[in-house]
């Protein structure tokens, strides 16, 4: 359970986001609630979401969060 939104979430990092999304929508019948270039959000229940991340995109994406030396609350 997340304390921010009060919903259960699961994240999967996949090599082929289109194939993974097709599996969850076609085979399991989960609807996609949001879609971005590197991410798909699928509704798994009333208060739960499955988030698919494209590993290849994440490897090349620059983060605004420094790798070390960060301070404060995350």
C-alpha positions in Angstrom: 0.0 0.0 0.0 1.3 3.4 -0.8 0.7 6.1 1.7 0.5 8.8 -1.0 -2.4 7.5 -3.0 -3.7 4.7 -0.8 -3.6 2.0 -3.5 -1.6 -1.2 -3.9 0.9 -1.0 -6.8 3.2 -3.4 -8.5 6.0 -2.5 -10.9 7.5 -4.7 -13.5 10.6 -3.9 -15.6 10.3 -5.5 -19.0 12.4 -5.8 -22.2 9.5 -5.5 -24.6 6.8 -3.1 -23.2 4.4 -3.6 -26.2 4.5 -7.4 -25.8 4.1 -7.3 -22.1 1.2 -4.8 -22.3 -0.5 -7.0 -25.0 -0.2 -10.0 -22.7 -1.8 -8.3 -19.7 -4.6 -6.7 -21.8 -5.3 -9.7 -24.1 -4.7 -12.7 -21.9 -5.7 -11.3 -18.5 -8.1 -8.6 -19.7 -6.6 -5.8 -17.7 -7.3 -2.3 -19.1 -4.6 0.3 -19.7 -5.4 3.4 -17.7 -2.4 5.5 -18.8 0.2 5.1 -21.5 3.5 6.8 -22.0 6.6 6.0 -24.2 8.4 4.1 -21.5 5.5 3.2 -19.1 2.1 1.5 -19.1 -0.4 1.6 -16.2 -2.9 -1.2 -16.0 -5.8 -1.4 -13.6 -5.6 -4.8 -11.7 -8.4 -4.1 -9.2 -10.5 -1.3 -7.7 -7.5 0.0 -5.7 -4.5 -1.6 -7.5 -2.3 -0.8 -10.4 0.3 -2.7 -12.4 3.0 -0.4 -13.8 5.2 -1.7 -16.7 8.5 0.0 -17.3 10.6 -0.4 -20.4 14.1 -1.3 -19.2 15.8 -0.1 -22.4 14.3 3.3 -22.1 15.1 3.6 -18.4 18.8 2.6 -19.1 19.3 5.6 -21.4 17.0 8.1 -19.6 18.8 10.9 -17.6 17.5 11.3 -14.1 17.1 14.7 -12.4 17.9 13.0 -9.1 21.6 12.9 -8.4 23.2 9.5 -8.0 24.7 10.3 -4.6 24.9 13.2 -2.2 21.1 13.9 -2.2 19.7 15.2 1.0 16.2 15.7 2.4 13.1 13.6 2.2 12.5 11.5 -0.9 
